[in-house]
């Protein structure tokens, strides 16, 4: 073995297709001293046995952008490197066997048009014309994506590795990373052992964990949590079938099956509902191009359905029965980005059987992020910072991975909840809510009441693309908050205490608003990046001269705290996650003051407790901090109570509430109320690539205060005017439902897509929000057009507004 380097700018750990892509793209950006270390041979983990399907349509615009990039890259790699990638644009067909699946596919086709992906809806007969071997009994329709394709996974990885080497990167096989040296929040180098017994150390400025199913173990060495677990993945390859010819990739998700023609044979693979986790005791040291034991009994139901669906399979002999491991994450999205625990540990692993189609784009995005120190666009779907520390728990991963493999081909219904590994994080009100009919959902591990069942009603979801079984329950909760009084649990929202002599100046540096306010004031603000994009959407309450409380969405608390930590610099502040220390009950609605007067002697008039203020008050025999704010647009308080007194305060409010018609409410109600008020939802309506001015949140930014992150970008956009505008839409037909990603049609042309959607029970129809390009246009120009929203291929007339359609002057919350 040639001499190993003693130092590197970056060490990439893992030589699968993703690690090779990261090396290729960093080298392409001009990085020198790039070293990739592979424990055995390149591709010997999961890449070599991947099916090589390269689809372009993903669940969001940016994930689709990355998949399209991969396909374009693989088409050009062969010419660049001389390594045949086997990339062919065969197109793909997805066939539905139910009306619900047909709606899912047709909604995805509408989304594809908004994302610029060629697509065509098909009848069963049209599917048969494109795929004559298919038995179309029971087929309700499908979609055709002509730009999809397939490739040779191992050769794609080898081509990327060769391209990296051609630009100066070192790719070393047979070298295992055995230790990672750390100082504080930084990795300083890696220890390695070669197959010949040689050992050494490489000092480095950063590492990339692209270790695939070893990613969890490598993460532990680097002091970071990388939640993933290997599962067994099965496919068969037939003997050669005479006259088969080239065929599109075919997916029949209702039978958990995909079909790929390759060299005159059919590969049939499965994503079965109950998967088999593998490697619970660790992956064997000798693992290299290994297969796992056959389990024909496990695969037989898939094969039996497939032989009926494609009769030629019953006549063709099975050449190969293959079982190999692939890694899956708790939410079926891969892990990419800067690990929140460290400042120079990057992650690119956990690709959930879409590693080949994702690797090109993921390598490009991560490399650009490493180069610029900022995400090239919103990667929230896959950002490793979305994961919670407890999700690295091995028992949790074992239980969750049984489900996540199968979810790839399960119906992707709106509001679908995971069924496994539940009940881990519970708020102080959990048992109280369950006793009263709560039906729980889960986010970031938190159990949250999404809706409340009536007496005698089943307490579970019945999923559909139409009105689900809880639709009227949520409507009643919505009306309670609009017309009476409702109470709901907000304890899962992140709470970060910022304390120290420099707390005010630190927050003024990272927030757009002015935090030089009196104790007790609540400020709505954003963390901005240098381009004016929104990194976090928070409220900040000043508790004292030296202490503030930052409240964030439950799903982004960890990412938001990591952002804050990376900007502390020399500031004398301490950041503490205090989420679990306080329960939070929101009491909202026109009768909220009536209820509060029954349980507290405090003066809650506008004069004594105005909107935007937090005051400590008595409730029952306890103490709470009452925050006068609202995410539903009504009069009310968010009541922060220490966990020890939470049960008492709940019981006090519940008992008193019987006299005023208090109704317990869930998160579905909160979302439908907030969208009527056009309140933005972070991660959907506002992200790091959405400019705060375009998002219509310029009112929350105070540019006359001293310098803060993003100030120059805000001033520039104020001069030029917004490039796009966030518009609220109300469907004029009360029947269709909106979720998100439905195309926005302006004067007959698709101009964008909805960033979020829900039903507006007070407004009387489905409500959506989304950006409309408007550079150089006035507000009147934007509203002077005719708008429609494409719902499953049908264009539905919509009313457009730049002001909230419900209570535009915000009079109700300040009543």
N, C-alpha and C positions, 0 to 999 in steps of 0.2 A: 504494500500500500504506500502510495506517495505520502510525503510528509504532511501531516495535518496542520492547518493554520493555528496560530496561538491566539489570534484575535479576529473579530469580525464586527461589522456594523450591525448585522442581524444574523441570528441563527434560527433557521426554520426547522422545526422538529416534526418529521414525518414526510415520507416520500410517496404519498398517494397523489391522486389527480389534483387535489386542492393545494397541497404543499408545493407541488411542481408549478401550479398556476401562480401562486404568490411569488415564488422565486423568479419566474418568467417576467411578471409584471413589475416587480421591484427592479430587476435588471434593465428592463425596458425604460424605466424612469431614470436610469443612469446611476442607480445605487451600485457602488463597488463594495467589495468585501461582504457579499451575500453568500452564506454557507447553509446548505440544506443537508441535514443528517437523517439517514434512513437506517433503522435498526437491522433490516435484512436487505431485501431487494426492492427497488421501486415498484409500486403497485401491489405488493405482496399481501396487503391487509384486506381491504374491501374492493379497491378499484378494479383488480384483475377480473373479478367475477360479476361486475355490475352489468346490467342489461344494456346500458348505453342508449336509453331513450332520451331524446333531446326535444322536450316540449318548450314552447315559448310563452304560453299564457300562464301567469301565476295569479295569486289572489289580490295583488296590489300593483299599482303602476310601476313602482320602482323595482319590485321583484321581477316583473315582466321585462323591464328594461335590462336587468342583469341576465335573464335567460336569453333574451334576443342577442345580447352581446356575445354570450357563449357560442351560440350557433354561428354567428358571423365569424368569430375568431377561429373556430374549428374548421370552417370552410377555407380559411386562408393559411392555416398552419402548415399544411402539407407542402405548399409552394415555398414557404419561408424556410422550413427545416429539412425537407426531403423525407420526412417520416409520414407514411400513409396513415391518416386518421380514420379512414373508413367512413367519413361523414357523408351521409346521403340525405337529401331532402325528400323523404318519402311521403310526407304529410301524415296526419293522424286522424282517426275517427274515434269519438266516444259515443257509445250507444246506451240509451236509457231503456229500462224495463218497467218503469213506473211513471205515472204522471208527475210525481214529486221530483224524480230525477230529471225528467224532461224539462221541468221548470228551472231546475238548477243549471242545466246545460244551456238552456236558452238565455237565462240571465247572464251566464258567463260569456255567451256569444255577444250580447249587447255590451258587456264590459270590454271584451276584446276589441270591439270597434272603437270604443273610447280610448283604448290604449294603443291603437294603431296596429293591431295584429289582424291579418286577413282571416276571415272566418265565414262559414256558411252553415245555416241551420239545415238539417236533413230530415226527410221523412224516412220511415223504415224502408220503403222501396228504393229511395235514393241511396241509403246505406248499402243495400243489397247490390245495387249497380256498381258501387265502388269496391265492395268486398263480397264477391259472389259466393265465397265459401261459407258465409255466415247464415245460420238459421235465424230468420227474423221473427219467429213466433214470439209474441209478447213484446217486441221492440216498439216503443212508443215514439221514438225519434232520436235525434243525435246531432252532433256538430262535427264539422270538417275543418281542420286547421292545416291548410296546404303548406305552410312554411315549417312545420315540425319535421323532425328527422331522427336519425339514429347514427351511432358511430361506434368505433372500436375503443372501449375505455382505456385499455392498457396502452394502446398506441397514442391516444390523445395525451395521456400523461407523459409518455416518452418524448413526444414532440415538444411539449411544454418544457420538459427538462432539458432537451437539446437546445431549444431556443434560449433558455436561461444560461446554459453553458456558453453558447455562442456570444453572449453579451458579458461574459466574465464571471458569472456565478460559479461557485464550486458545489457540486452535487456528490456527496459521499455516501456510498452504500456500505452495509455491514458495520455501521457505527451507531451504537446505542447510547442515548443520553441517560446517564445513571444518577445524575444529581444536578441541582440548579442552585447556584450561589445567589444570595440576596442580601441587600443592605437597605433597611427601611422599606420604602415603597418601590424599590428598583431592583431588578435582576442585574447581576454584574458578570455572570458567565455560566457556562455549563460544563459539567464533567462528562467524559465519554469513555466508553470501552469498545474496542474494535473486536471483530470476530477472531482475530489472531492473538488476542489477549493484551494488545497494547492499550494503554490508558493515557488520558491527558485532559487538559482544560482549555476551553476557548473563552477568553474574555470577550464580552459583547455589550453593545449598547441597547439591544432589545432582543426578545425572542418572539417567534410565532408558533403557537401550539396548533399544528395541523396534524395531530397524531391520530385522528380518526377515532376508532373505538378504544384506543389507549389515551384519548384526550382527557378523560377524567383523572387518570393516574398521573399524567404529565402535569395537569393543572394543580394537583395536590403538591407536587414537588415545587411548583412555582408560587405556591401560596394563594392560589385562586380556585374558585369553584367552577367546574365545567360540567353541568349536569347532562349526562347521556348514559345510555346503557345499550349494549349489543343485544340484538335479537336474531333468531334464526330466520333466514329468508330463503324461500323455496322456489325453484323453477324446474321445468323439464325441457329438454330439447328432443325433437322427434328425429327419426331417421330421415334421410333425404326423401322428398315428395316430388315425384316426377311432374314436370310442367307447372310447378307452383308459381314461378314468376315473381316479380317484385310486387310487394303489397304494402299498404300503409300500416303504421302502427295502429293497433286496435285496442281500445279499452272498453271493458264491460264491467263497470264498477259495481253494479248490483250483484254480480257474481264474483266480485273480488279479483277479477282476472284481467291480465293484459297479454297481448299476443304480438310477437315481432317475427317477421320473416327475415331469415338470414341464411344466405348461401343455400337456398332451396330447402331449408328446414324451418319448422315453426318452434319458437321459444314461447312457452306458456308460463307466466309467472303469477304470483298471488300475493295479495295483501289481506290475509284472513283476519276476521274480527278478533280472535283470541290468539295473540302471538305467543311465541316461546322465547322468553328471555334466555340469554346465554352468557357464560363467563362470570357467574356470580362470585366465584372464588378467584377471579383474575384470569387473564388470558395466558395460556401456556407460553413459557419462554421460547419454545421451539416454533411457535406459530409462524408459518410462512407459506403462502399459497395453499392453505389448508382448506379441506372440506369438512363439514360436520356430518355426523351419522345421518343416514337417510331416515325419514319418518313417513313412510308411505301412508299410514293410517291418518296422519294429520293432514296430508295433502289430498287424500282421496276425494273428499267432498268437492273440492275445487275442480279436480280432474273430471269427475263424473258430470258436473254441470257444463264443463268446457266441451266434453265430447258430444253433449247434446247441442250446445251452441254452435260448434264447428265439427260437423260429423266426420270430416276427413281425419280428425285426430284419432277417432276410434279405430281407423284402419292403419294409421301410420304407427310404426314401432317406436318405442321410446329409446333413444340413443343414450341420453344422459338424464339422470335424476340428480339435481344439484341442490345442496343445502350449504349456505355460507352465511357468516355473520355480517350484519350491518348495524350501525349505531343509530339510536333514536333519542330524541330529546323530549322533555315533558310536554311540550306544546306543538311538536311536529314542525317547528321552524329551526333552521340551523343557527349556530352560534358564530357571530362575526364581531370583531371589534376589539377595543381596548378593555381589558378586564378591570372591573371597578375597584378591585383591591390593590392593584399595582399600577405604576405609571409607565411601564415599558414592556408589559406582557400583553401580547396580541393573540387573539383566538380565531381560528377558522376550522371548525370541525362540527360533527353532529349533523350530517346532511340528510338523514331520513330518506334514503333511497333516491334522492334527486341530486347526488353529488356530481354526476357527469354533466347534466344540463346546467348546474349552478356554478361549477368550478371556475369557468372562465370569467364570469361576471363577478363572482365573489373575490377572486384573486385581484381583479382590476380595482374593485371598490376598496378593498382593504389596503392595497398598495397606495392608492391615492390618499386615503385617510392617513397612512403612516407618513407619507411625503408632506402633506399639508398641515398635519396636526388637527384637522377638522374633517368631519364626514363630508364626502363629495355631494351627497344628497341624503334624504331621510332614509335611514336603515333601521328604524325602530322595530320593525317586524322581526329582525334577526339579531339586533344588538345584544351582545352577551350581558349587558348591564340590566336587561329585563329580568334575568333570573335571580331568584332569592337564594341566600346561602343554604337554607334548609333543603333546597332541591338537589343538593349534592348527596343527600342521605341515601345510602345504598338500598335500604328497604323501600323507601319511597320510589326510587328509580325502577327497582324491580317490579313493583306493583303497577306503576304508571306505564312502563314500556309494554306491558301485555296489551294495552289498549291503543297506544299511539300508532303502532304499525298499521293496524286495521283501519284507523281513522283516515288514512290517506285515501281510501276508496269508499269510506262510509259517506252517507249523504251529508253534505256540508250545510246543514240547516242553520238559519240565523238563530242565535242565542243558544246553540248547542253547548251543553256542559260536559266536562269530562266526568266519567263514572268511577274511575279508579283513583286510589291514593287521595281520598278526600278526608275532610275533617281535621286537617293538621293545624290550621290557625283559626282560632275562634275568638270572637269579640266578647267582652264581658256580658253582653245581652243575649248571647247565643241560645241558651236554654230558655230564656223568657220568650224569645221570638218563636222558637220551635213549638213551645206549648200553645202558642196562639195562631198556628197555621202557617208559619213561614215555609216557603219552598226555596231552598238555598241554591245559589250559584257559587262560583269560585273564581277568584282572581288573585294572582300572586300568592296562592295558597290560602288566602282568607276566605272563610265561609261568609257569604253575605245573603241576606234575605232579598231575593229578586222580586217575589210577589207573595201574596198571602191567599191561601185557599179558604174557601167558605166551609162551614160545618158540613161534613159529609162528602166534600169534594176530594177527589184523589189528589195527593200532594206530590205530583211529579209532572214533568214536561211531556206533552204530546207534540212532537216537532212537526213542522210543516212550513212551506213557503207562503201559505195562506195564513189566516188568523189562527194562532195557536190557542190551546185550551185555556190559557191564562189571560187572553186578550181583554175580556170583559172585567176580570179581576183588576187588572192594571188600570182600566178605564175608570172603575169605581174609586180606586186609590187616587187617580189623577183628579177626579172631581172633588174628592174630599179636601185635597190641598188647595184647589182653586176656589171652593165654595165654603168649606168648613175648617177643619184642622186635621192634619195628618202628622204622624211621627215615624221617623225612619232612622236606622242605625248608620252612622257615618264613621264608625270607629276605625275602619280599615284604611281610611285616608292617611297618608304619611304625615308624620309630625316630626320636624327636625328643629331642635333647639339650637339657636346660635347665640353664644354667650361670650363675653369678654369685653375689654375696654375698647376694642376696635370694631365691635359688632356693627355699629351704625355705618362707619365708613366702608367696611367690607361689603355690607349688603347694598350700599349705594353704588359700589363698583360693579356688582354683578346683576343688579336689578335695573329695569328701565324707569321705575317710579322713584319718587323721592321718599326715602325712609327716615328722614330727619323729622319725625313726628312725635307727638306727645305719647307717653305710655297709655295703653288702652286703645290706641288707634289701630284699625285694620286697613291694610293697603293691598289692593289687587294689582298684581304686577307680573312681569315675565322676566326670565333670564334670557338675554339675547346673546347671539354670537356676533362675530365681527361683521357679518354680512346683513345683520338685522333680522336673521331668522330666529325662531322661537325655540329655545332649548328646554324651557319649562314654563308652566302656567300655574301660578301659585297665589296664595294669599299670605301676607306677612303681618303678624300681630306684634306690636311692641309691648312687651310685658313689663320692662323696667328700663332704666337708663342703659343697662349693659346686656339685656337679654331680649331676644325676639323668638317667635315661633313661626316657622315656615310650614305651611300645610300644602301638601302635594297630592296628586292622584295616587291611589294605592299601587298601581302598576309601575309607577315611575319613581317612587321614593328612593330606591337604591341608586338609580341613574342620576337623579337630581342631587343627591348627597355627594356622589362621586364628582359631579360637575363642580359643586361648591368646594369640595376638598382640593381639587386641582387648581383652584383660583385663590386659595388662602394666601399663598406667598408668605410675606413677612407679617401679615395681620395677626394681632393677638386675639384670636377667637378659638373657641372649641365648638365642634359640631357634634351633636348627640341625637341619635334616633330615639325618640321617646314615644313612638307610635303606640306601643302596647301598654304604656303607662296610664293612658286616659281613654275612657270610653267617650263617644260623642253621639248624642241624640239630637236630631234636627226636629224641631217643632215648628211646623209651617202651615200657614193658611190664614184667612181673614179672622178666624176665631182663636188664633194663637195667643193673643194677649189675654183673652178671657180665660184660657186654660192656665196660663202662667200666673195669673192673679190668684188662682185657687190654690197654688202650691208654694207661692213665694211672697214675702212681705215687701219685696223690692219695688221701687217706683220704675215701671217699665214704659212710661210715656215717652213720646218723642223728645220732649224737653230734657228728661232725665237720662234717657238711654237712646240716643239717635242712631240711625243706620251707620254702619262702619265703625262701631265702637265695641270693645269687649269690657265687661264689668263683672266682678265677682259678686255673686248673689247667693242667697240661701234658697234651697229647695227641700221641702220636708225638713229633715234634721241634718241635711248635708250641705256641702258647699259646692257650687259649680262656677265655672267661668262662662258667662253667657256672651256669645259672639253674635252681634246683630248683622248678619249677612245672609244671602240666599242664593242658591244655585237653581231654584225653581221659580224665582220671580215673584214670591209672595212675602207678606209680613211673616217674620219668624226669627227664631234664634237657633244657633248651633250651640248645644250645651256640652261643654267639656267638663268631665267629672273624673276624678281619680278612680282607678279600677276598683279600689276597695269599697267605694260608695256607689258604684255604678248600679248595682242591683237595687239598692234602696231608692235611688232617684228614679229608675225606671218604674218601679212599683208605685211610687208616689204619683208620678205623672199619669200612669195607666188608670189608677183608681179614680183620680180626679177627672180624668178625661171622659169617664162614662157619662158624666152629666152634660158634656158639650159635644158628644158624638165623635170623640177621637177615634181615628182609624189608623191602624198600622199599615205602613206602606213599604214598598221595596224599590230596588234600583231601577226596575223598568219604568216605574212612575217617574223617578227623578230624571231619567233620560228623556222621556216624552215631554215633561214640563220644561226642561232646559232647552230643548230644540224649538219649542214654541216661542221661547224668549230669545232665540238665536244666540244663546250662550255657546261659546266654542268648546269643543271637546278635544283635549290634547291627545295627539297621536292619530287623530282623524282629521279634524278641521284645521289644526295648527301643528306644525312640525318644525324641525330645524331648518327646512328649506322654504318655509312660508314667511315672507317678510311681515313684520308686525304692522306696518302701515297697510299692506294689501289685505291683511286679515281683519282690518277694521278696528284694530286695537290701539291706534295711535293715541287715543285719549289717556291710556295708561302709562304713556312714556313722557317723562319730564326732561326735555332736552336743555332746559335752562339751568340744571344742576351741574356740578363738576363732572368731569369725564367719567363715562361708564362704558362697559363693553357694548359695542354696537352703535354708539352715539353718532358717529360719522355716517354710518349707513342709513340711519333713521333720518338725519338731516338731508342727505342726498335724495332719499325717496320722497321726502316732503316737498322738495323743490320740483322733482320731475312728475310727481303724482303717481298713484299706484299703477303697477303693470297689470295686475289682476285685481278683481274685487270679490270679496266673500258675499255671496248672494243667498238669501233665504227663499225657498220655493214652497208653495202650497199647491198640491194637486187639486184641480177643480173637480175631479171625479173622486168621491169619497171612498170608492171601493179598493183601488190598488194600494199595495204596501211598498214602502221604500226602506232599504237597509243601508247600502252605500255602494258606490262605484257605478250607479246607474248613469248613463250618458245624459249630459245637458245639451239640449238642442236649441240653438238660437237662430231664429229666422230660417229654420230648415236645415241648419248645418250643426254637426256635433262640434262643440267648442270646449268640452271638459267633461267632468263627471262629479257626482255627488261625493263629498267627503264623509258625510254621515246622513242618516235618515231614521225616522221613527214616525209614529202616528200621533197627530195633534188632536187629542180628544176634545179640546175646547175649540180649536179652530175648525174642526170638522173634516179633516182629511190628512193624508200623509204629508209630512213636512221633510224637506231635505235641505242641506246646505252644501255649497260648492263654489269653487272659484270660476269666474268668467273673465277671460282676457279683456282688458279695457284700457290699454296704454293709449294715452292721448284723448281718451273719451271722458266726458263729464258723467256725473251720476245720472243725469237726465237721459243721456245717450244710452247708457246701459239699460235703464228701465224702459226706454222707448221701443225695445224689441219685443218680439213674440217668443215666448219660451215654452218648450215641452220637455218632459222627462221620458226617456225611453225605458219602459218597464217590460222586460222580457220580449223586446222587439216591437212593442206597441207604444207609440208616442202619445203621451197624455198631457193635455194642456195644463200649464202651471202659472200661478200668479207669482211674480218675482218682487222681492223687496230688499232694500238695503238697510231698512230699519226693522226692528223686531215686529213681527205681525201681531204679537200679543203684548199689550201694555207697552207701547213704544216709548213712553215717557218715564217708565219705571216708577209709576206712582204707587203701585200696590205694595211693593216691598218697603216703601218708606211711609206707609199709612200710619 
